[in-house]
Amino acid sequence: NRGSEESIEIGMPVVGAGGLVGRVVEAWDGGSKVVLVTQSNFGVSVRLQDQRIRGPAEVQGRSGVLSLNLSSADLSDEQVESIGVGDIVETCGCDGSEYPPGIPVGTVESVERQQSGISVIVRIRPYLDRPSLEYVRVLAWEPGDAVPPELEATTTTSPPKNVTASTT
């Protein structure tokens, strides 16, 4: 029930109580439409919170699970072994990301080394619980924005400017 009259714009990140919900894909006077983090082809640059391993994650198909494909050439065996089920995954805010750093995305569901040994696939279960989602925040963030100091911490989830809206 909030849109362009509240300065909501296409591309703005959307967060809920559990973390990343998605991003605004349409905005009009009185409303806006959000693509969810669980929808097919949704993508986000992420980092594993403890290991500082980062890369692009994308939902493929209708699974609602994000896949982070890592090159084993860029990782040591120790780094690969350090990735564990249940590890916290958050937005990295790197390289002109559409999302500021530190927004919780989900947890590692599985880690698979490809038979060729060239890549490692990390599957991430998003925190988004759509049935219990009632209110969201739309963040006033644009790719390339300087990262405010208060967002540098890896667990920060509330940016300096936001708009709260219901999901009616």
Helices and strands as residue ranges (DSSP letters): G 4-6, E 13-16, E 19-28, E 31-36, E 43-48, E 54-59, E 66-71, G 72-74, H 77-82, E 88-91, E 104-113, E 119-126, G 130-132, E 135-139, G 149-151, E 162-166
